[in-house]
């Protein structure tokens, strides 16, 4: 009886511990307004390409998302002209350290006869073929899986056993889902989409919203099916933008703001999307024209502490957009680090609501470092 009681108590303690909410990290809690913490230069977690810069190109044209269920950030990317690594990277917000969720598909298995062209995966490992993920990652569904919506582009630059020349694009693929607990990928019925799209989970319906310059779609994580609700033509909704949900207004914002089109025209502006969840075809989209803050980075995330959409990190500056006022703010990031903040790497930025900070990986020119930052430059009324 005593043994049974002890076993029951241990199980009870374990279940209570598992149910405890994540705790803020002291180093992140210590950040003041408009301060950034340098979490160090990125080091490759796997042996492949560890001694080269290629490993770190997993963030090229790729994004990361916050996983609230497990208090971590998840990143998947690489692909065309970047690393062929196909592992999911994790930033553990309890330890503030990066690690790989599993070993990538071995070089010798990256062969044409090992490609599932329809699914866009390596048959032997069942991993998705590496690709730019843009803003096409989302956490959704009852199991809080990581959904990858981006299709395969050109070949990666890392090691492989593919023949020279054609085919340059070895697959396109279907929408893939990764279970962080079981560390397994599965593939849905829906075809992957191209980089003009951006994705964001709708917490009200549980679906994932996908928007590009020609359509508004939604994806059902339970059935694995995608539906098109609206078709339109907005040419200025250029390739590879970001989509962010803003809970205070229950609206989505497609951020044109960020970078340049073909190296020339500065992309500016924001589209506001209002969903009609009883009849999705009646959803509305309109262009906002707030005063532009100028050239910014690509990545944006919702900050529930300040109720702003923030990011766009470029040249050591941070930008924030207030949808209610249709106003932009910016600040020069302050840090005690001996390294410049620089610019975030494409879409590799997310917000951690437990610590109330943004986190991002910087680009190659900025040293590929991980940064944490607390906003603090909203004008007082």
C-alpha positions as CSV (number, residue, x, y, z in Angstrom):
1,X,0.0,0.0,0.0
2,X,2.8,2.4,0.9
3,X,4.4,1.7,-2.5
4,X,1.2,2.5,-4.3
5,X,0.8,5.7,-2.3
6,X,4.3,6.8,-3.1
7,X,3.8,6.0,-6.8
8,X,0.5,8.0,-6.8
9,X,2.1,11.0,-5.1
10,X,5.0,11.0,-7.6
11,X,2.6,10.8,-10.5
12,X,0.6,13.6,-9.0
13,X,3.7,15.8,-8.5
14,X,4.8,15.1,-12.0
15,X,1.4,16.0,-13.5
16,X,1.2,19.2,-11.4
17,X,4.8,20.1,-12.5
18,X,3.8,19.5,-16.1
19,X,0.8,21.8,-15.7
20,X,2.8,24.7,-14.3
21,X,3.0,27.6,-16.6
22,X,6.5,28.6,-18.0
23,X,8.5,30.9,-15.9
24,X,10.1,34.2,-17.1
25,X,13.8,34.0,-17.6
26,X,15.8,36.3,-15.3
27,X,18.1,37.6,-18.0
28,X,15.1,38.5,-20.2
29,X,13.1,39.9,-17.3
30,X,16.1,42.3,-16.5
31,X,15.7,44.0,-19.9
32,X,14.5,47.6,-19.6
33,X,12.4,49.5,-22.3
34,X,14.2,49.7,-25.6
35,X,17.0,47.4,-24.5
36,X,18.4,44.4,-26.3
37,X,20.3,41.5,-25.0
38,X,22.9,39.7,-27.1
39,X,22.4,36.0,-26.7
40,X,25.5,35.1,-28.7
41,X,26.6,34.1,-32.1
42,X,24.8,31.2,-33.6
43,X,26.7,27.9,-33.6
44,X,25.6,25.0,-35.7
45,X,24.1,22.2,-33.6
46,X,25.0,19.4,-36.1
47,X,28.2,18.2,-37.5
48,X,27.3,19.0,-41.1
49,X,28.7,22.3,-42.3
50,X,29.7,23.2,-38.7
51,X,33.0,24.6,-39.9
52,X,31.5,26.7,-42.7
53,X,29.0,29.5,-42.9
54,X,26.5,27.3,-44.9
55,X,24.9,25.8,-41.8
56,X,23.7,29.2,-40.6
57,X,21.9,29.9,-43.9
58,X,18.9,27.9,-42.5
59,X,17.4,31.4,-41.8
60,X,17.8,32.7,-45.4
61,X,14.4,33.8,-46.6
62,X,13.0,31.7,-43.7
63,X,11.1,32.2,-40.5
64,X,10.5,31.1,-37.0
65,X,7.4,30.9,-34.8
66,X,6.6,30.9,-31.1
67,X,5.2,27.6,-29.8
68,X,3.2,28.7,-26.7
69,X,2.4,25.1,-25.7
70,X,6.0,24.2,-25.2
71,X,7.6,27.7,-24.5
72,X,10.0,27.6,-27.4
73,X,10.7,29.0,-30.8
74,X,10.7,26.7,-33.8
75,X,12.6,27.3,-37.1
76,X,12.6,25.5,-40.4
77,X,14.2,26.8,-43.6
78,X,17.3,26.7,-45.8
79,X,16.8,25.3,-49.3
80,X,17.4,27.1,-52.5
81,X,21.0,28.5,-52.6
82,X,21.2,27.8,-48.8
83,X,21.8,24.8,-46.6
84,X,20.2,21.5,-47.3
85,X,19.6,20.8,-43.6
86,X,16.1,19.6,-43.0
87,X,16.0,19.6,-39.2
88,X,13.7,21.8,-37.1
89,X,15.7,24.1,-34.9
90,X,14.5,25.0,-31.4
91,X,15.3,27.9,-29.2
92,X,14.5,26.7,-25.7
93,X,13.2,29.8,-23.8
94,X,14.1,28.2,-20.5
95,X,17.8,27.8,-21.3
96,X,18.1,30.4,-24.1
97,X,20.0,27.9,-26.2
98,X,19.5,26.6,-29.7
99,X,19.3,22.9,-30.4
100,X,18.3,20.6,-33.2
101,X,15.1,18.6,-32.8
102,X,16.6,15.6,-34.8
103,X,19.5,14.8,-37.1
104,X,19.1,16.0,-40.7
105,X,18.8,13.5,-43.6
106,X,22.3,12.2,-44.3
107,X,24.1,13.6,-47.4
108,X,24.2,10.2,-49.1
109,X,20.4,9.9,-48.9
110,X,19.8,13.2,-50.7
111,X,19.3,11.5,-54.1
112,X,16.7,11.7,-56.8
113,X,15.6,8.1,-56.2
114,X,14.9,9.0,-52.5
115,X,12.6,11.9,-53.4
116,X,8.8,11.8,-52.9
117,X,8.0,14.3,-55.6
118,X,4.3,14.7,-54.6
119,X,4.9,15.2,-50.9
120,X,8.2,17.1,-51.2
121,X,10.1,14.8,-48.8
122,X,13.0,12.5,-48.5
123,X,11.6,9.0,-48.4
124,X,14.1,7.5,-46.1
125,X,13.8,10.1,-43.3
126,X,10.3,11.4,-44.0
127,X,11.7,14.9,-43.5
128,X,10.5,17.7,-45.8
129,X,13.1,18.8,-48.3
130,X,14.8,22.0,-47.1
131,X,13.2,25.1,-48.5
132,X,12.8,28.8,-47.8
133,X,9.9,29.0,-45.4
134,X,9.3,32.8,-45.6
135,X,6.3,33.7,-43.4
136,X,4.7,30.3,-44.2
137,X,5.1,28.6,-40.8
138,X,2.2,28.4,-38.3
139,X,1.4,26.6,-35.0
140,X,-2.1,25.2,-35.2
141,X,-4.5,22.3,-34.4
142,X,-5.3,20.4,-31.2
143,X,-1.8,19.0,-31.1
144,X,-0.2,22.4,-31.6
145,X,1.8,21.2,-34.6
146,X,4.2,23.2,-36.7
147,X,2.7,23.6,-40.2
148,X,4.9,24.2,-43.2
149,X,3.1,25.7,-46.2
150,X,6.0,26.7,-48.4
151,X,6.7,24.6,-51.5
152,X,10.1,23.4,-52.5
153,X,12.1,25.8,-54.6
154,X,15.5,25.2,-56.2
155,X,18.3,23.1,-54.9
156,X,20.1,23.6,-51.7
157,X,23.8,24.5,-51.5
158,X,24.7,21.9,-48.9
159,X,26.0,18.3,-49.5
160,X,23.8,16.0,-51.6
161,X,24.1,13.2,-54.2
162,X,21.9,14.9,-56.8
163,X,23.0,14.8,-60.5
164,X,24.4,18.0,-62.0
165,X,21.9,20.2,-63.9
166,X,18.3,19.2,-64.2
167,X,15.9,18.9,-62.6
168,X,16.8,22.0,-60.6
169,X,13.4,21.9,-58.7
170,X,13.2,18.3,-57.6
171,X,9.7,18.5,-56.0
172,X,7.0,20.9,-55.0
173,X,5.2,19.2,-52.1
174,X,2.1,19.2,-49.9
175,X,1.5,21.1,-46.7
176,X,3.5,19.3,-43.9
177,X,2.9,19.1,-40.2
178,X,5.5,18.5,-37.5
179,X,4.6,17.1,-34.0
180,X,7.2,18.6,-31.6
181,X,6.4,16.0,-28.9
182,X,6.8,12.9,-31.1
183,X,9.3,14.6,-33.4
184,X,7.6,13.3,-36.5
185,X,6.4,14.8,-39.8
186,X,3.2,14.0,-41.6
187,X,1.8,15.3,-44.9
188,X,-1.7,16.6,-45.6
189,X,-3.8,16.6,-48.8
190,X,-3.3,20.3,-49.5
191,X,-0.6,21.3,-52.0
192,X,2.1,23.7,-50.8
193,X,2.0,27.3,-51.8
194,X,4.5,29.8,-53.3
195,X,6.3,32.7,-51.6
196,X,3.8,35.4,-52.5
197,X,1.7,33.9,-49.7
198,X,2.0,34.6,-46.0
199,X,0.3,32.6,-43.2
200,X,-1.1,33.2,-39.7
201,X,-3.2,31.2,-37.4
202,X,-6.7,32.5,-36.7
203,X,-7.2,31.8,-33.0
204,X,-11.0,32.3,-33.3
205,X,-11.7,29.7,-36.0
206,X,-8.7,27.5,-35.4
207,X,-7.9,27.7,-39.1
208,X,-4.7,29.2,-40.7
209,X,-5.2,32.2,-42.9
210,X,-3.2,32.4,-46.1
211,X,-3.0,35.6,-48.2
212,X,-1.2,36.7,-51.4
213,X,-1.8,39.4,-54.0
214,X,-4.6,37.3,-55.7
215,X,-6.5,35.4,-53.0
216,X,-7.5,34.8,-49.4
217,X,-7.5,31.2,-48.3
218,X,-7.8,29.2,-45.1
219,X,-6.4,25.9,-44.1
220,X,-8.2,23.5,-41.7
221,X,-5.6,21.7,-39.5
222,X,-8.0,18.9,-38.7
223,X,-9.0,17.9,-42.2
224,X,-5.8,19.0,-44.0
225,X,-7.9,20.8,-46.6
226,X,-7.4,24.3,-48.0
227,X,-10.3,26.6,-49.2
228,X,-10.2,29.7,-51.3
229,X,-12.6,32.4,-50.1
230,X,-11.8,35.5,-52.0
231,X,-10.1,36.3,-55.3
232,X,-8.7,39.8,-56.1
233,X,-5.8,41.6,-57.7
234,X,-3.5,43.7,-55.6
235,X,-0.2,43.9,-57.5
236,X,1.5,45.8,-54.7
237,X,1.0,42.9,-52.3
238,X,4.5,41.8,-53.4
239,X,6.3,38.5,-52.9
240,X,7.3,37.3,-49.4
241,X,5.4,39.6,-47.1
242,X,4.3,39.0,-43.5
243,X,0.8,38.4,-42.1
244,X,0.1,39.2,-38.4
245,X,-3.1,38.8,-36.3
246,X,-4.0,41.8,-34.1
247,X,-6.4,40.5,-31.3
248,X,-7.6,44.0,-30.0
249,X,-9.4,44.6,-33.4
250,X,-9.8,40.9,-34.4
251,X,-8.1,41.8,-37.7
252,X,-5.2,40.6,-39.7
253,X,-2.5,42.8,-41.2
254,X,-0.6,42.0,-44.4
255,X,2.7,43.9,-44.0
256,X,3.9,45.3,-47.3
257,X,6.5,47.2,-45.3
258,X,9.9,45.7,-45.6
259,X,12.8,45.8,-47.9
260,X,12.8,46.6,-51.6
261,X,11.2,45.3,-54.8
262,X,14.0,44.1,-57.1
263,X,16.5,46.2,-55.2
264,X,14.8,49.5,-56.2
265,X,11.4,50.5,-55.0
266,X,11.0,50.7,-51.2
267,X,8.0,48.6,-50.2
268,X,5.5,50.5,-48.1
269,X,2.0,50.1,-46.7
270,X,-0.3,47.8,-44.9
271,X,-3.4,45.8,-45.8
272,X,-6.1,45.3,-43.2
273,X,-8.2,42.1,-43.5
274,X,-11.5,41.7,-41.6
275,X,-12.9,38.2,-41.6
276,X,-16.5,37.2,-41.8
277,X,-16.3,33.7,-40.3
278,X,-20.0,33.0,-40.8
279,X,-19.5,33.6,-44.6
280,X,-15.8,33.8,-45.4
281,X,-16.5,35.0,-48.9
282,X,-17.8,38.3,-47.4
283,X,-14.5,39.0,-45.7
284,X,-13.0,42.4,-46.5
285,X,-9.5,43.6,-47.4
286,X,-8.5,47.3,-47.6
287,X,-5.2,49.1,-48.0
288,X,-4.1,51.5,-45.3
289,X,-1.7,54.4,-46.1
290,X,-0.1,55.5,-42.9
291,X,3.0,57.7,-43.0
292,X,5.8,55.4,-43.9
293,X,8.8,54.9,-41.6
294,X,11.0,54.2,-44.6
295,X,12.9,51.0,-45.4
296,X,12.5,48.2,-42.8
297,X,13.2,44.5,-42.4
298,X,10.7,41.8,-43.4
299,X,9.7,40.1,-40.1
300,X,6.8,41.2,-37.8
301,X,5.1,39.9,-34.8
302,X,2.3,40.9,-32.4
303,X,3.3,42.3,-29.0
304,X,0.4,41.7,-26.5
305,X,2.1,43.7,-23.8
306,X,2.1,47.0,-25.8
307,X,-0.6,45.9,-28.2
308,X,1.5,46.7,-31.3
309,X,2.9,44.9,-34.3
310,X,6.6,45.1,-34.0
311,X,9.8,44.1,-35.9
312,X,11.3,45.2,-39.2
313,X,14.7,45.3,-37.5
314,X,17.1,47.0,-39.8
315,X,20.4,48.8,-39.3
316,X,20.0,48.7,-35.5
317,X,16.5,50.2,-35.5
318,X,13.2,48.6,-34.3
319,X,9.8,49.5,-35.8
320,X,6.3,49.2,-34.5
321,X,2.9,49.7,-36.0
322,X,-0.3,50.6,-34.1
323,X,-3.3,49.5,-36.2
324,X,-5.8,51.4,-34.1
325,X,-4.0,54.7,-34.8
326,X,-2.6,53.7,-38.1
327,X,0.7,55.0,-36.9
328,X,4.3,54.0,-37.1
329,X,6.9,54.3,-34.4
330,X,10.6,53.5,-34.4
331,X,13.6,53.4,-32.0
332,X,17.3,53.0,-32.1
333,X,18.0,49.8,-30.2
334,X,20.1,50.2,-27.1
335,X,22.5,47.4,-26.0
336,X,25.6,46.9,-23.9
337,X,26.9,44.3,-26.3
338,X,30.2,44.9,-28.1
339,X,28.5,43.7,-31.3
340,X,26.2,45.9,-33.5
341,X,22.5,44.8,-33.6
342,X,22.4,45.2,-37.3
343,X,19.5,43.6,-39.3
344,X,17.2,40.6,-38.6
345,X,17.6,37.7,-41.0
346,X,14.6,37.8,-43.2
347,X,11.6,36.3,-41.3
348,X,13.5,34.9,-38.3
349,X,11.7,37.0,-35.6
350,X,9.0,36.1,-33.1
351,X,7.5,37.4,-29.8
352,X,7.7,35.6,-26.5
353,X,4.7,36.7,-24.3
354,X,6.0,35.0,-21.2
355,X,9.0,37.3,-21.1
356,X,7.4,40.1,-23.0
357,X,10.3,40.3,-25.5
358,X,10.9,39.9,-29.2
359,X,13.6,37.5,-30.3
360,X,15.4,37.3,-33.7
361,X,18.5,35.9,-35.5
362,X,20.5,38.6,-37.3
363,X,21.7,38.2,-40.9
364,X,25.1,37.3,-42.2
365,X,26.4,40.9,-42.3
366,X,25.2,41.4,-38.7
367,X,27.1,38.4,-37.4
368,X,24.2,35.8,-37.2
369,X,23.6,36.5,-33.6
370,X,20.5,35.9,-31.5
371,X,18.9,39.0,-29.9
372,X,16.2,39.6,-27.3
373,X,14.5,43.0,-27.2
374,X,11.9,44.8,-25.2
375,X,9.9,47.6,-26.9
376,X,9.7,50.9,-25.1
377,X,9.2,53.8,-27.4
378,X,5.4,54.3,-27.7
379,X,4.6,58.1,-27.3
380,X,2.6,58.9,-24.2
381,X,-0.7,60.5,-24.6
